[in-house]
Amino acid sequence: MKDHEIIEPFLIRLKQRIDSDPEITAASLSVKAGLSNAAIRHWLNGDSKSPTLKSARKVCAALGTTLEEFMSEATNPVEREIARLALQLPDHLLKELLGYGRGLAAAADQSQPKGAEENE
């Protein structure tokens, strides 16, 4: 690959995913996603435009995830599961979940002794 700084968040995560899994190559993932053999390599090299939303969704499906999950800031399995479940809820239930989550966070904050965060 060329010395090319990748700045698009989707491509940054995609490169990290490919680099972290020896079973995945840019070419094999391109083909599995139904794209041309070199599509992902071209994106990462800066040889072609960034992926369209449709292509990004195809790549994520080939990875066994959704674009929303792939781009989530969730860092562990519990956070990823919460994000996945939230994506499935209709708006009125999502608002209820948000209220419940805020209540839990407030209760957890109140249960910490004063000054506890200063000792960490």
ABEGO torsion letter per residue (X at the ends): XBBBBBABAAAAAAAAAAAABAABBAAAAAAAAGBBAAAAAAAAAGABBBBBAAAAAAAAAAAGBBAAAAABABABAAAAAAAAAAAABBAAAAAAAAAAAAAAAAAAAAABBBGAAAAX
